[in-house]
């Protein structure tokens, strides 16, 4: 059961990261950025969301153990 919860949590984090990246790329394009710049901003946002999720997970793991 706990493996299923972990997989569900990972899936939710990846979906949120993808949606954030899509939003950042779309906003960059609407602002007039070129495609490579928009993709760079989207990739940076994706990585930032994953890093934030990892930091929160590490903090919770330290608190709960």
URZI-V343357 format. One record per residue. PSI is psi in whole degrees, 0 to 359 (* if undefined). Layout:
psi
PSI
PSI
//
This chain:
psi
319
330
321
322
319
316
321
318
318
318
319
318
318
320
317
320
318
317
321
319
319
317
317
319
319
317
324
318
321
333
354
12
155
168
314
322
319
320
325
318
321
318
321
321
318
314
323
320
318
321
320
318
321
320
318
319
317
320
315
321
322
324
319
350
*
//
